[in-house]
Amino acid sequence: MVDTQHGGDVLVELGAAIRQAREAIGMTASKLAKHMAVTGAAVSNWERGLRAPSRLDLYRIEALLSVTPPGRLVHRLYPDAPERAVMLTEDAIQEDTRLTGPQKAAMLAVLQVILRGQ
């Protein structure tokens, strides 16, 4: 079933961008599904443009796949989501139990550099 809230072309483009970002870091679709706590079918539907991830899921996908600048994928579906992307990215970094304190600090520092455009 195709998501009717968002345009089909936008979903197909978003799905291709998710797949490209995932493959760029060598992550499998099943591994992305595991990290996102969703089924492999959900990831498949996103990548084929059949379903739209939620806004929160998109922020999490961006963080997991190291998509820069933050919000790039989110703004494809939710153009009204400005700096909230930064806030949720920071929250996702802080809450990630797989990261140590120094890793979190480093990631937040990199995020700030990206935001300043340096």
C-alpha positions in Angstrom: 0.0 0.0 0.0 1.4 3.4 -1.0 1.5 6.2 1.6 -1.1 8.8 0.4 -0.1 11.6 2.8 3.1 12.3 0.8 3.6 12.4 -3.0 4.8 9.2 -4.6 7.8 10.9 -6.3 9.0 12.4 -3.1 8.8 9.0 -1.4 10.7 7.3 -4.2 13.4 10.0 -4.0 13.6 9.7 -0.2 13.8 5.9 -0.4 16.6 6.1 -2.9 18.4 8.6 -0.6 18.0 6.3 2.4 19.3 3.3 0.5 22.3 5.3 -0.9 23.2 6.6 2.6 22.9 3.1 4.1 25.0 1.5 1.4 27.6 4.3 1.6 28.5 3.2 5.1 28.2 -0.5 4.3 25.1 -1.2 6.4 22.6 -3.8 5.4 18.9 -3.2 5.4 18.4 -5.8 8.1 21.0 -4.1 10.3 19.2 -0.8 9.8 15.9 -2.4 10.7 17.5 -3.9 13.9 19.0 -0.5 14.9 15.6 1.2 14.2 13.6 -1.5 16.0 11.4 -2.1 13.0 10.9 -5.0 10.6 13.0 -5.5 7.5 9.7 -5.0 5.5 9.4 -1.5 7.0 12.9 -0.6 5.7 12.2 -2.2 2.4 8.9 -0.2 2.1 10.8 3.1 2.9 13.5 2.4 0.4 11.1 1.5 -2.3 9.0 4.6 -1.7 5.9 2.7 -0.6 5.8 4.1 2.9 7.1 7.2 4.6 9.1 6.8 7.8 7.8 9.0 10.7 9.6 12.3 11.2 11.3 10.9 14.3 12.3 7.7 12.4 13.9 9.9 9.7 15.9 11.8 12.3 17.1 8.5 13.7 17.9 7.2 10.2 20.0 10.3 9.6 21.9 9.9 12.8 22.5 6.2 12.2 23.6 6.6 8.7 25.7 9.8 9.4 23.6 11.9 6.9 24.8 15.4 6.7 23.7 18.1 7.1 21.3 17.0 9.8 17.7 17.3 8.5 18.5 16.7 4.8 16.3 13.7 4.6 13.6 15.0 6.9 13.2 18.2 4.9 12.3 16.1 1.8 9.0 15.0 3.5 8.6 17.6 6.2 9.8 21.0 4.9 8.3 22.7 8.0 10.8 20.9 10.3 13.7 23.5 10.6 16.1 23.5 13.5 14.2 20.7 15.2 16.5 18.4 13.2 19.4 19.6 15.1 17.7 19.3 18.5 16.6 15.7 17.8 20.0 14.8 16.4 21.6 16.1 19.6 19.1 14.1 21.7 19.7 11.0 19.7 23.5 11.3 20.3 23.0 11.9 24.0 20.6 8.9 24.4 22.6 6.4 22.3 23.7 3.8 24.9 26.2 2.4 22.5 28.3 5.5 22.6 30.8 6.4 25.4 30.9 9.9 26.9 33.9 10.9 24.9 32.3 9.6 21.7 29.1 11.6 22.4 31.2 14.7 23.0 33.1 14.2 19.8 29.9 13.7 17.8 28.3 16.8 19.3 31.4 18.8 18.5 31.4 17.6 14.9 27.7 18.5 14.6 28.4 22.0 15.8 31.2 22.4 13.2 28.9 21.2 10.5 26.2 23.7 11.6 28.7 26.5 11.5 29.8 25.5 8.0 33.4 25.2 8.9 
